[in-house]
């Protein structure tokens, strides 16, 4: 065994397996498409709490996936070991918005397609998906639901408030009712008329009504 054999490493043999030009093109395109996905996410978000950090995560996800798939494509042996390593990874963060899953999958798909060299598919496919999401996000929902929370002093005030609300909204449905000493709490799902919420001020001024809250209902309410 010679001195050179001692320091010979197969690790160094893989340095040139992916060219610098391929790495630069893949990472730059992954960054640009990640920014595009972030833009679509920001402008189509319809949840309760917007998270800017999740948008940055989408950019990082596209770039990281591109790096990972480039490594897998360049070395078959490495790909087998990487599959085994990634199989033990577990994520505990709960995804509260269903659309967030679609954006995560979109970012991962962009990274995979770019690393595979299918650049037109990644670019044109992302543009098409982005346009579709923006069109549906900007489409106004005529019959948007809201949750109306009422605190009434007694059953008489409850009935008066119910009759008044029924004349001011298009549709109402009782979601829950809780009764404590001196307080009756009612949760109604209502559909406003022409998005007008002026009746809330009149409702709060009624005798026996101590509190009125109107919030947008996005489907996460648990009654």
Secondary structure, 3 states (H helix, E strand, C coil): CCHHHHCCCHHHHCCCCCCHHHHHHHHHHHHHHHHHHHHHHHHHCCCCCCCHHHHHHHHHHHHHHHHHHHHHHHCHHHHHHHHHHHCCCCCCCCCCCHHHHHHHHHHHHHHHHHHCCCHHHHHHHHHHHHHHHHHHHHCCCCCCEEEEEEEECCHHHHHHHHHHHHHHCCEEEEEEEEEECCEEEEEEEEECCCCCCCHHHHHHCCCCEEEEEEEECCCCCCC
